């Protein structure tokens, strides 16, 4: 199952659980919500704990745009 924004992941190197703010499968990276923002982690270092099946919020998109990280904004398909 693919990790998506709002999902909860376990970050193996830090031992922390994070809520995902944005994800970029092309680069293999994700950005968790929280401080310091933005923090970039490798997708391979994360394990999906809970799939929340919620769209990325406008607040998340705004924060990513403000940090020039638009490639982490999820583009929804017609099925979603």
Secondary structure, DSSP 8 states (H G I E B T S, - for coil): ----TT-EEEETTTTEEEEEEEEETTTTEEEESSSSSS-EEEGGGEEEEE-------HHHHHHHHHTT-GGGS----TT-
